[in-house]
């Protein structure tokens, strides 16, 4: 196991060179003398030079004024699967990922009670809301993503180096378990360098990892994360990325997820965006209507919002309309950047350049409906999917997108001539190869064949089920306060910051939501931001989002701009005659003399533009202090890095 202690050296004594030379010869070093708790305190007490200052936050979350709430911490693992309903494929790894629970109780409003579970890699692996009865994080269904994909985390992408074969993006959680069992399983999470929960805060520093391993790319980022309980269902979310890499232009990270997360769709199927002028919440069509991640409505600059986005349980939504038009040659047409208006455009030919008509289902052939096995891969009810000849077009419509979906909104499909209807939780293909429709159905293929006969398309009506919704004061909500990106334009911007969202599928049960900082994160610089999470009844979300939106912000600046930390001194009592007896230790403070040890170097607990972190690593029985966190990893052919394996014994993992 590799173990890390983190400092940022500023001066070096002559003996430091000798000591490092011994280190590179795999000198066995004794345990660092300063306890882990003390170093954590020092490193995290210096985080004011990384995190946004408390002077910039309102009274509600400022520790010394308005924040009088009480937070409970729990470091003893117990599964939340009775409420979270994790997928069985990754449930065995829940305990391995666990670090601590952060718990809030509100005696006046149980809707504001929550439990945030922080993972070892710095990720939020669970967030129980609505009096801690409902899970808001996706269900962890991917086999190789063990609480490291659809969780709340920071992600950084080097767009200049990343390729399809070798992606270059750094997770704020850990690596995908792509290699054989027993090496990356149990998973390798981002090494935890410092961690502390006290008062109303939980803070953690991690060495971010390349997500796709083994990898030819280095990971030169430290991730700093702090969650602060502000009371009233509000969590202040401070985040930072420090780039400690070399000064080459190719080491720029230009696309950041701040954060990347996936909201449990079955808990919060609906989405509201805030208006940039009024700050009022505006309901979108069900999120499942916009499955995928790149539709025009699903990418929006932050300055085109009111600074916050809210997920909720049961909005009132309009009649369902197919998101496609057909031209006069019988092919589907992607018209307009706003899909919810396709239906309007299809019926008003004066606003389109050529004739288009709305797509509708029409039974093409008697007894053409048949059962399929799609339910197995989609996570739907057993034997619930069917295929039918309900379309006849000159081309296929896009697969499994822009429609109804489970989890989320279902539709009722009715034969208007007879009144017979059935429900469908998921549209798989509108018109596969121009001839076949595939969907889930609450009745058998035989029943559909009997009740829907060939004939006019106007007899088949598709409508959202129970579309009236519930009053806002009777449903729960989950709000991300991300700000309006009002810092733009600065020298560190490449483009405006934005948000993106989109549904995965029924099996993964997650609505991806992220804010993107499109920036220039170069060596020696820090990205830091302040955002907020809010859980409460929907009727309170708008006012709280408006209140906090002006306090959210982000910036990229040289490390050390906002101050320095405390001095850490490394010492050795190196015995020239017996290298095996060398001891190595650290102290906090600026003293340069010690009667029983020789000064190795002085460093700072906070990063600066002119320093690099120094790691203390344990790999099995071997230890080293070095600037190179990969020094003891099992690199293959000098190229592919495996920081989760020890160089001398690949059955051991590195501990940092």
C-alpha positions as CSV (number, residue, x, y, z in Angstrom):
1,X,0.0,0.0,0.0
2,X,1.3,3.5,-0.8
3,X,0.9,6.2,1.8
4,X,1.2,9.9,1.1
5,X,2.1,12.9,3.3
6,X,1.9,16.2,1.5
7,X,4.1,19.3,1.8
8,X,5.3,22.0,-0.6
9,X,9.2,22.4,-0.2
10,X,10.5,26.0,-0.3
11,X,14.2,25.5,0.8
12,X,16.5,22.6,0.7
13,X,19.5,21.9,2.9
14,X,22.6,20.1,1.4
15,X,21.7,17.0,3.3
16,X,18.4,16.9,1.4
17,X,20.2,16.0,-1.8
18,X,21.9,13.1,-0.1
19,X,18.7,11.9,1.5
20,X,16.8,12.0,-1.8
21,X,19.6,10.1,-3.5
22,X,19.2,7.4,-0.8
23,X,15.5,7.5,-1.5
24,X,16.0,6.8,-5.1
25,X,18.0,3.8,-4.1
26,X,14.9,2.6,-2.3
27,X,16.2,3.5,1.1
28,X,13.8,2.1,3.7
29,X,12.6,5.1,5.7
30,X,11.0,5.1,9.1
31,X,7.5,6.4,9.7
32,X,7.1,10.2,9.6
33,X,7.2,11.4,13.2
34,X,4.4,13.9,12.9
35,X,1.1,12.2,13.3
36,X,-1.4,12.0,10.5
37,X,-4.0,14.0,12.4
38,X,-1.6,16.9,13.0
39,X,-0.6,17.0,9.4
40,X,-4.2,16.9,8.3
41,X,-4.9,19.8,10.6
42,X,-2.1,21.8,9.2
43,X,-2.8,21.1,5.6
44,X,-6.5,21.8,5.9
45,X,-6.2,24.8,8.1
46,X,-4.2,26.3,5.2
47,X,-6.9,25.6,2.7
48,X,-8.0,29.3,3.0
49,X,-5.2,29.8,0.4
50,X,-7.1,27.4,-1.9
51,X,-10.8,27.6,-1.1
52,X,-12.7,30.9,-1.6
53,X,-12.4,33.1,1.5
54,X,-15.1,33.0,4.2
55,X,-15.3,36.8,3.8
56,X,-17.1,36.3,0.5
57,X,-19.9,34.2,1.8
58,X,-23.2,35.5,3.3
59,X,-24.0,35.4,7.0
60,X,-26.0,32.2,6.5
61,X,-22.9,30.1,5.9
62,X,-20.2,32.1,7.6
63,X,-18.9,30.1,10.5
64,X,-18.6,33.0,13.0
65,X,-22.0,34.6,12.4
66,X,-25.2,33.1,11.1
67,X,-24.4,29.5,10.9
68,X,-25.6,28.1,14.2
69,X,-26.7,24.7,13.0
70,X,-25.3,21.4,14.4
71,X,-23.8,18.7,12.3
72,X,-23.2,15.0,13.3
73,X,-20.4,12.9,11.8
74,X,-20.4,9.1,11.6
75,X,-17.3,7.1,10.5
76,X,-18.8,3.6,11.2
77,X,-20.1,2.0,8.0
78,X,-23.6,0.8,7.6
79,X,-25.2,0.2,4.2
80,X,-27.9,2.6,3.0
81,X,-29.1,0.2,0.4
82,X,-32.5,-0.3,2.1
83,X,-33.1,3.4,1.1
84,X,-30.6,3.8,-1.7
85,X,-31.4,0.6,-3.6
86,X,-27.9,0.2,-5.0
87,X,-27.5,-2.2,-8.0
88,X,-26.3,-5.6,-6.8
89,X,-23.3,-5.6,-9.1
90,X,-21.6,-2.8,-7.1
91,X,-23.2,-3.2,-3.7
92,X,-20.3,-5.3,-2.4
93,X,-18.0,-2.3,-2.8
94,X,-20.1,0.2,-0.9
95,X,-18.1,-0.3,2.3
96,X,-14.8,-0.1,0.5
97,X,-15.7,3.3,-0.9
98,X,-17.1,4.7,2.4
99,X,-15.3,7.4,4.4
100,X,-17.7,9.3,6.5
101,X,-21.3,10.4,6.9
102,X,-22.2,14.1,7.4
103,X,-25.7,14.4,8.9
104,X,-28.1,17.3,9.4
105,X,-31.3,17.3,11.5
106,X,-33.8,20.1,11.4
107,X,-36.5,19.9,14.1
108,X,-38.7,22.4,12.3
109,X,-38.7,21.1,8.7
110,X,-37.9,17.4,8.2
111,X,-37.7,18.0,4.4
112,X,-34.4,19.8,5.1
113,X,-32.9,16.8,6.9
114,X,-30.1,15.1,4.9
115,X,-27.2,12.7,5.1
116,X,-24.2,13.3,2.8
117,X,-21.9,10.3,2.5
118,X,-18.3,11.2,1.5
119,X,-16.2,8.5,-0.3
120,X,-12.5,7.9,0.1
121,X,-11.8,9.5,-3.2
122,X,-13.4,12.7,-2.3
123,X,-16.7,11.9,-4.1
124,X,-20.2,12.2,-2.8
125,X,-21.3,8.6,-3.1
126,X,-24.7,9.0,-1.4
127,X,-26.9,11.9,-0.6
128,X,-30.1,11.0,1.3
129,X,-32.8,13.7,1.2
130,X,-36.4,14.2,2.3
131,X,-35.8,13.3,5.9
132,X,-33.0,10.9,4.7
133,X,-35.6,8.6,3.2
134,X,-34.8,9.1,-0.6
135,X,-31.5,8.6,-2.4
136,X,-30.5,11.4,-4.8
137,X,-27.4,9.8,-6.3
138,X,-27.6,7.3,-9.3
139,X,-27.8,3.6,-8.5
140,X,-24.2,2.5,-9.5
141,X,-25.2,0.1,-12.3
142,X,-22.0,0.1,-14.4
143,X,-19.9,-3.0,-13.8
144,X,-16.5,-1.2,-14.0
145,X,-17.6,2.0,-12.3
146,X,-17.6,1.3,-8.5
147,X,-18.7,4.7,-7.1
148,X,-16.4,6.5,-9.5
149,X,-18.7,7.6,-12.4
150,X,-22.3,8.6,-11.6
151,X,-21.3,10.2,-8.3
152,X,-20.8,13.9,-7.4
153,X,-17.1,14.7,-8.2
154,X,-14.7,17.1,-9.9
155,X,-13.4,16.1,-13.3
156,X,-10.6,17.7,-15.4
157,X,-10.0,17.0,-19.1
158,X,-6.8,17.8,-21.0
159,X,-8.4,18.5,-24.3
160,X,-5.0,18.8,-26.1
161,X,-3.9,15.3,-25.2
162,X,-7.0,13.2,-24.7
163,X,-7.8,10.7,-27.4
164,X,-10.4,8.0,-28.0
165,X,-7.8,5.3,-27.3
166,X,-6.2,7.0,-24.3
167,X,-8.6,9.5,-22.7
168,X,-6.9,12.1,-20.5
169,X,-9.3,13.1,-17.8
170,X,-8.9,13.0,-14.1
171,X,-11.6,11.8,-11.8
172,X,-12.4,13.3,-8.5
173,X,-13.2,9.8,-7.2
174,X,-11.0,7.0,-8.6
175,X,-10.3,4.8,-11.5
176,X,-12.4,2.5,-13.6
177,X,-11.9,-1.2,-12.7
178,X,-10.8,-2.2,-16.2
179,X,-8.1,-4.7,-15.2
180,X,-8.5,-8.2,-13.9
181,X,-10.1,-9.1,-10.6
182,X,-7.7,-8.7,-7.7
183,X,-5.7,-5.7,-9.1
184,X,-8.1,-2.8,-9.4
185,X,-10.9,-4.7,-7.5
186,X,-11.5,-3.6,-4.9
187,X,-11.3,-0.2,-6.6
188,X,-8.4,2.3,-6.3
189,X,-9.9,5.6,-5.2
190,X,-8.1,8.9,-5.3
191,X,-5.4,8.7,-2.6
192,X,-6.6,10.7,0.5
193,X,-3.8,13.1,1.5
194,X,-5.6,14.9,4.3
195,X,-9.1,14.7,5.8
196,X,-10.9,16.4,8.6
197,X,-14.5,16.8,9.8
198,X,-15.2,19.2,12.6
199,X,-17.8,21.8,13.5
200,X,-20.1,22.0,10.5
201,X,-17.4,21.2,7.9
202,X,-15.9,18.2,6.2
203,X,-12.7,18.8,4.1
204,X,-10.6,16.5,2.1
205,X,-7.5,16.7,-0.1
206,X,-7.0,13.9,-2.8
207,X,-4.5,13.2,-5.5
208,X,-6.8,13.0,-8.6
209,X,-6.4,9.9,-10.8
210,X,-6.6,9.4,-14.5
211,X,-9.9,7.5,-14.8
212,X,-8.9,5.1,-17.6
213,X,-6.1,2.8,-16.5
214,X,-3.5,1.7,-17.3
215,X,-2.6,5.1,-18.8
216,X,0.3,6.8,-20.5
217,X,-0.7,10.1,-18.9
218,X,0.4,11.7,-15.6
219,X,-2.1,13.1,-13.2
220,X,-0.7,16.5,-12.0
221,X,-3.8,17.6,-10.0
222,X,-4.6,17.8,-6.3
223,X,-8.4,18.1,-5.6
224,X,-9.5,20.1,-2.5
225,X,-13.2,19.7,-1.4
226,X,-15.1,21.1,1.5
227,X,-18.7,20.7,2.5
228,X,-20.2,23.0,5.0
229,X,-23.6,22.6,6.7
230,X,-25.3,26.0,6.7
231,X,-28.6,24.9,8.1
232,X,-32.1,25.3,6.4
233,X,-31.2,22.4,4.0
234,X,-28.3,24.4,2.5
235,X,-24.8,22.9,2.0
236,X,-21.9,25.2,1.0
237,X,-19.8,23.3,-1.6
238,X,-16.2,24.7,-2.0
239,X,-14.0,23.0,-4.5
240,X,-10.5,23.5,-5.9
241,X,-8.0,22.0,-8.3
242,X,-4.3,22.7,-8.0
243,X,-2.1,22.0,-11.0
244,X,1.4,20.9,-9.8
245,X,2.6,19.7,-13.2
246,X,5.5,21.0,-15.4
247,X,5.4,24.3,-17.3
248,X,4.5,23.0,-20.7
249,X,1.6,24.2,-22.8
250,X,0.4,20.6,-23.4
251,X,-0.3,20.2,-19.7
252,X,-3.2,22.6,-19.8
253,X,-6.5,21.3,-18.5
254,X,-9.2,23.2,-20.3
255,X,-12.5,21.5,-19.7
256,X,-13.6,21.0,-16.1
257,X,-16.8,19.4,-14.6
258,X,-17.5,21.5,-11.4
259,X,-19.1,19.2,-10.4
260,X,-20.1,16.2,-12.5
261,X,-23.0,14.3,-10.9
262,X,-26.0,12.2,-11.6
263,X,-29.3,12.8,-9.8
264,X,-31.5,9.7,-9.2
265,X,-34.1,10.0,-11.9
266,X,-36.7,7.9,-10.1
267,X,-36.4,10.2,-7.1
268,X,-36.4,13.5,-9.0
269,X,-37.7,12.9,-12.6
270,X,-38.4,16.5,-13.4
271,X,-36.1,19.6,-14.0
272,X,-36.6,23.3,-13.7
273,X,-34.2,26.0,-15.0
274,X,-34.1,29.5,-13.5
275,X,-34.9,32.4,-15.7
276,X,-31.9,34.8,-16.2
277,X,-34.1,37.9,-15.9
278,X,-36.7,37.1,-13.2
279,X,-34.9,34.3,-11.4
280,X,-38.2,32.3,-11.5
281,X,-38.1,28.5,-12.0
282,X,-39.3,27.3,-15.3
283,X,-40.3,23.6,-15.9
284,X,-38.7,21.7,-18.8
285,X,-40.4,18.8,-20.4
286,X,-39.7,15.7,-18.4
287,X,-35.9,15.1,-18.4
288,X,-36.5,11.8,-20.1
289,X,-37.9,13.7,-23.0
290,X,-34.3,14.9,-23.6
291,X,-32.4,11.7,-23.2
292,X,-28.8,12.0,-24.2
293,X,-26.5,14.8,-23.4
294,X,-25.9,17.1,-26.3
295,X,-29.3,18.5,-27.4
296,X,-29.5,22.2,-27.9
297,X,-31.8,22.6,-24.8
298,X,-29.4,20.5,-22.7
299,X,-26.4,22.8,-23.0
300,X,-26.9,26.3,-21.6
301,X,-24.5,29.0,-20.7
302,X,-24.7,30.0,-17.0
303,X,-25.5,33.6,-17.9
304,X,-28.6,32.3,-19.6
305,X,-29.9,31.1,-16.3
306,X,-30.8,32.7,-13.0
307,X,-27.9,31.0,-11.3
308,X,-29.5,27.8,-10.1
309,X,-31.2,24.6,-11.3
310,X,-33.8,22.5,-9.4
311,X,-34.8,18.8,-9.6
312,X,-38.2,17.8,-8.3
313,X,-40.7,15.0,-8.1
314,X,-43.9,15.7,-10.1
315,X,-44.3,18.8,-12.3
316,X,-47.4,19.6,-14.2
317,X,-46.4,19.0,-17.9
318,X,-48.1,19.6,-21.2
319,X,-49.5,17.0,-23.6
320,X,-47.0,14.7,-25.2
321,X,-46.0,15.6,-28.7
322,X,-43.7,13.5,-30.9
323,X,-40.4,15.4,-31.2
324,X,-40.1,14.6,-35.0
325,X,-41.6,15.9,-38.2
326,X,-41.8,14.1,-41.5
327,X,-41.2,15.8,-44.8
328,X,-43.2,15.1,-47.9
329,X,-40.8,12.4,-48.9
330,X,-41.6,10.3,-45.8
331,X,-38.3,11.0,-44.0
332,X,-38.0,12.4,-40.4
333,X,-36.7,15.9,-40.1
334,X,-34.7,17.5,-37.3
335,X,-36.2,21.0,-37.3
336,X,-35.5,23.7,-34.8
337,X,-33.1,23.9,-31.9
338,X,-35.9,23.6,-29.4
339,X,-37.4,20.1,-29.8
340,X,-40.5,20.9,-27.7
341,X,-41.8,23.0,-30.6
342,X,-41.5,20.4,-33.3
343,X,-45.2,19.8,-33.1
344,X,-46.0,23.5,-33.5
345,X,-43.7,23.8,-36.5
346,X,-45.2,20.7,-38.2
347,X,-48.7,22.2,-38.1
348,X,-47.7,25.7,-39.2
349,X,-46.1,25.3,-42.6
350,X,-45.8,29.1,-43.0
351,X,-42.8,29.1,-40.6
352,X,-40.9,26.3,-42.2
353,X,-39.0,26.3,-45.6
354,X,-40.8,23.2,-46.9
355,X,-43.9,21.1,-46.1
356,X,-43.6,19.0,-42.9
357,X,-46.2,17.0,-41.1
358,X,-46.1,15.5,-37.6
359,X,-45.0,12.0,-37.0
360,X,-47.6,9.7,-35.6
361,X,-47.8,6.0,-34.9
362,X,-49.9,4.0,-37.4
363,X,-50.4,0.2,-37.4
364,X,-48.9,-1.0,-40.7
365,X,-49.7,-4.6,-40.5
366,X,-52.1,-6.9,-38.6
367,X,-50.7,-9.1,-35.8
368,X,-47.3,-7.4,-36.2
369,X,-46.5,-6.9,-32.5
370,X,-44.1,-9.3,-30.9
371,X,-42.3,-9.7,-27.6
372,X,-38.6,-8.7,-27.3
373,X,-35.7,-9.1,-24.9
374,X,-35.0,-5.4,-24.5
375,X,-36.2,-5.5,-20.9
376,X,-33.1,-7.4,-19.9
377,X,-30.6,-4.7,-21.0
378,X,-32.9,-1.7,-20.1
379,X,-33.6,-2.8,-16.5
380,X,-37.3,-2.9,-17.1
381,X,-40.0,-5.3,-15.8
382,X,-39.6,-8.9,-16.9
383,X,-41.0,-9.6,-20.4
384,X,-42.3,-6.1,-20.7
385,X,-40.9,-5.0,-24.1
386,X,-42.5,-5.4,-27.5
387,X,-41.8,-4.5,-31.1
388,X,-44.4,-3.6,-33.6
389,X,-44.8,-2.4,-37.2
390,X,-46.2,1.0,-36.3
391,X,-44.2,3.2,-38.7
392,X,-43.2,3.3,-42.4
393,X,-40.5,5.9,-43.2
394,X,-37.6,6.2,-45.5
395,X,-35.1,6.4,-42.7
396,X,-34.6,5.4,-39.0
397,X,-35.2,7.9,-36.3
398,X,-32.5,8.4,-33.6
399,X,-32.4,5.5,-31.2
400,X,-33.8,5.7,-27.7
401,X,-33.7,9.5,-27.4
402,X,-36.1,12.4,-27.1
403,X,-39.0,10.6,-25.8
404,X,-40.5,9.1,-22.7
405,X,-38.4,7.0,-20.4
406,X,-38.2,5.0,-17.2
407,X,-37.3,6.0,-14.7
408,X,-39.2,9.2,-15.3
409,X,-42.4,9.9,-17.1
410,X,-44.5,7.1,-18.6
411,X,-47.1,7.6,-21.3
412,X,-50.6,6.2,-21.9
413,X,-51.2,4.9,-25.5
414,X,-54.9,4.9,-26.4
415,X,-57.0,3.6,-29.3
416,X,-59.4,6.6,-29.5
417,X,-62.0,4.6,-31.4
418,X,-62.4,1.9,-28.7
419,X,-61.0,3.6,-25.7
420,X,-58.6,0.8,-24.9
421,X,-55.2,2.0,-23.5
422,X,-52.0,0.7,-22.1
423,X,-49.0,2.3,-20.4
424,X,-45.4,2.5,-21.7
425,X,-42.5,3.3,-19.4
426,X,-39.9,3.5,-22.1
427,X,-39.5,4.2,-25.8
428,X,-36.5,2.3,-27.2
429,X,-36.8,3.0,-30.9
430,X,-39.5,5.1,-32.6
431,X,-38.8,3.7,-36.0
432,X,-36.0,1.2,-36.3
433,X,-34.8,0.9,-39.9
434,X,-37.9,2.9,-40.9
435,X,-40.3,0.1,-40.2
436,X,-40.4,-1.1,-36.5
437,X,-41.2,0.5,-33.2
438,X,-39.9,-0.8,-29.9
439,X,-41.1,0.1,-26.4
440,X,-42.1,-1.2,-23.0
441,X,-45.8,-2.1,-22.6
442,X,-48.1,-2.9,-19.7
443,X,-49.9,-5.5,-21.7
444,X,-48.8,-8.4,-23.9
445,X,-48.0,-8.3,-27.6
446,X,-51.1,-10.5,-28.2
447,X,-53.4,-7.9,-26.5
448,X,-51.9,-5.1,-28.5
449,X,-52.4,-7.1,-31.7
450,X,-56.1,-7.6,-30.8
451,X,-56.8,-4.0,-29.7
452,X,-54.8,-2.0,-32.3
453,X,-55.7,-2.9,-35.9
454,X,-54.4,-1.4,-39.2
455,X,-56.0,1.9,-40.0
456,X,-55.8,5.6,-39.5
457,X,-52.9,7.1,-37.5
458,X,-55.4,9.5,-35.8
459,X,-56.8,6.6,-33.8
460,X,-53.6,6.2,-31.7
461,X,-53.2,8.9,-29.0
462,X,-50.0,9.2,-26.8
463,X,-50.3,11.3,-23.7
464,X,-48.2,11.6,-20.5
465,X,-49.6,9.6,-17.6
466,X,-50.9,11.7,-14.6
467,X,-49.6,14.9,-16.1
468,X,-51.3,17.2,-13.7
469,X,-48.5,16.9,-11.2
470,X,-48.6,17.9,-7.5
471,X,-48.6,21.3,-5.8
472,X,-45.1,22.7,-5.2
473,X,-45.5,22.8,-1.4
474,X,-46.2,19.1,-1.4
475,X,-43.2,17.8,-3.2
476,X,-39.5,17.6,-2.5
477,X,-36.7,19.3,-4.5
478,X,-32.9,19.3,-4.9
479,X,-31.2,22.5,-6.1
480,X,-27.8,23.2,-7.5
481,X,-26.8,26.8,-7.0
482,X,-24.1,27.3,-9.6
483,X,-24.1,31.1,-10.2
484,X,-24.5,32.9,-13.5
485,X,-20.9,32.9,-14.7
486,X,-20.6,36.6,-14.3
487,X,-16.8,36.4,-14.0
488,X,-16.6,36.1,-17.8
489,X,-14.5,37.3,-19.6
490,X,-11.2,36.9,-17.9
491,X,-7.7,35.9,-19.2
492,X,-8.2,32.5,-17.8
493,X,-11.4,31.8,-19.7
494,X,-11.5,29.9,-23.0
495,X,-15.3,30.2,-23.2
496,X,-18.3,30.9,-21.0
497,X,-19.1,28.5,-18.2
498,X,-22.2,26.4,-18.9
499,X,-24.5,23.6,-17.6
500,X,-25.4,20.3,-19.3
501,X,-27.9,17.7,-18.4
502,X,-29.4,14.5,-19.8
503,X,-30.9,11.1,-18.8
504,X,-28.9,7.9,-19.0
505,X,-31.3,4.9,-19.1
506,X,-33.7,2.9,-16.9
507,X,-30.9,0.6,-15.7
508,X,-28.5,3.3,-14.6
509,X,-31.3,5.5,-13.2
510,X,-29.5,8.8,-13.3
511,X,-29.9,12.2,-14.8
512,X,-26.5,13.5,-15.5
513,X,-26.0,17.1,-14.5
514,X,-22.8,19.1,-14.7
515,X,-21.5,22.7,-14.8
516,X,-18.5,23.1,-17.1
517,X,-15.7,25.6,-16.5
518,X,-14.0,26.1,-19.9
519,X,-10.7,27.6,-18.7
520,X,-6.9,27.6,-18.8
521,X,-5.8,25.6,-15.9
522,X,-2.0,25.6,-16.4
523,X,0.9,24.4,-14.2
524,X,1.2,26.5,-11.0
525,X,-2.4,27.7,-11.1
526,X,-5.5,26.9,-9.0
527,X,-9.2,26.7,-10.0
528,X,-11.5,27.3,-7.1
529,X,-15.2,27.8,-6.8
530,X,-18.0,28.1,-4.4
531,X,-21.4,26.6,-5.1
532,X,-24.4,25.3,-3.0
533,X,-26.6,22.3,-2.6
534,X,-30.2,22.8,-1.3
535,X,-32.7,20.2,-0.3
536,X,-36.2,21.4,0.7
537,X,-39.8,21.5,-0.4
538,X,-40.1,22.8,-4.0
539,X,-42.1,25.9,-2.9
540,X,-39.0,27.1,-1.0
541,X,-36.4,26.4,-3.7
542,X,-36.9,29.5,-5.8
543,X,-36.3,32.0,-3.0
544,X,-33.3,30.2,-1.6
545,X,-31.8,29.8,-5.1
546,X,-32.1,33.5,-5.8
547,X,-30.6,34.3,-2.4
548,X,-27.5,32.2,-2.9
549,X,-26.9,32.7,-6.6
550,X,-24.9,35.9,-6.1
551,X,-22.6,34.1,-3.6
552,X,-21.6,31.4,-6.1
553,X,-18.5,32.1,-8.1
554,X,-15.3,30.6,-9.7
555,X,-11.8,31.8,-10.5
556,X,-8.4,30.6,-11.9
557,X,-5.3,32.3,-10.4
558,X,-1.7,31.5,-9.6
559,X,-1.3,29.2,-6.6
560,X,-0.5,31.2,-3.5
561,X,-2.4,34.3,-4.6
562,X,-4.6,34.2,-1.5
563,X,-1.9,33.6,1.1
564,X,0.5,31.0,2.4
565,X,0.1,28.2,5.0
566,X,2.3,27.0,7.9
567,X,5.9,25.9,7.7
568,X,6.7,22.2,7.8
569,X,10.3,21.0,8.3
570,X,11.6,17.6,7.4
571,X,14.4,16.1,9.4
572,X,16.7,13.1,9.3
573,X,19.3,11.5,11.7
574,X,21.0,9.8,8.7
575,X,23.7,7.4,9.9
576,X,26.5,7.4,7.3
577,X,27.7,4.0,8.4
578,X,24.3,2.3,8.5
579,X,21.7,3.4,6.0
580,X,19.2,0.9,7.4
581,X,19.0,2.8,10.6
582,X,18.0,6.1,9.0
583,X,15.0,7.8,10.6
584,X,13.0,10.5,9.0
585,X,10.5,12.9,10.5
586,X,8.6,16.2,10.3
587,X,7.8,19.1,12.5
588,X,5.4,22.1,12.2
589,X,7.0,25.5,12.7
590,X,9.9,27.5,11.3
591,X,12.7,26.2,13.6
592,X,15.9,25.3,11.7
593,X,17.8,23.7,14.5
594,X,17.4,20.4,16.2
595,X,20.2,18.8,18.4
596,X,19.3,15.3,17.4
597,X,18.5,15.6,13.7
598,X,19.7,17.3,10.5
599,X,17.4,19.6,8.6
600,X,16.5,18.2,5.2
601,X,14.2,20.9,3.8
602,X,11.5,23.5,4.7
603,X,8.2,23.6,3.0
604,X,4.7,25.1,3.2
605,X,1.4,23.4,3.9
606,X,-0.2,25.4,1.1
607,X,0.8,25.4,-2.6
608,X,2.3,28.2,-4.5
609,X,3.2,28.9,-8.1
610,X,6.9,28.2,-7.4
611,X,6.7,24.9,-5.4
612,X,5.6,21.4,-6.0
613,X,4.1,18.9,-3.6
614,X,6.3,16.4,-1.8
615,X,4.7,13.0,-1.3
616,X,5.5,10.4,1.4
617,X,4.7,7.0,-0.1
618,X,4.5,3.6,1.3
619,X,4.6,0.5,-1.0
620,X,4.5,-2.7,1.0
621,X,7.6,-2.4,3.3
622,X,9.2,0.3,1.2
623,X,8.8,4.0,1.8
624,X,10.0,7.1,0.0
625,X,9.7,10.9,0.1
626,X,9.6,12.3,-3.5
627,X,8.1,14.8,-5.8
628,X,7.1,11.9,-8.1
629,X,4.0,10.2,-6.9
630,X,4.6,7.4,-9.6
631,X,8.0,6.5,-8.3
632,X,6.9,3.2,-6.7
633,X,4.1,2.3,-9.1
634,X,4.2,-0.7,-11.4
635,X,4.7,1.1,-14.7
636,X,4.6,-1.2,-17.7
637,X,7.4,-0.8,-20.3
638,X,8.2,2.6,-19.0
639,X,4.9,3.9,-20.4
640,X,1.6,2.8,-18.9
641,X,1.2,3.9,-15.3
642,X,-0.5,1.8,-12.6
643,X,-0.4,3.9,-9.4
644,X,-2.6,1.3,-7.8
645,X,0.2,-1.4,-7.9
646,X,3.5,-1.5,-6.1
647,X,6.6,-1.8,-8.2
648,X,8.3,-4.4,-6.0
649,X,5.2,-6.5,-5.3
650,X,2.2,-6.1,-7.6
651,X,-0.1,-7.8,-5.1
652,X,0.3,-4.8,-2.9
653,X,-1.4,-1.5,-3.6
654,X,0.2,1.9,-3.1
655,X,-0.8,4.0,-0.1
656,X,-0.4,7.8,-0.3
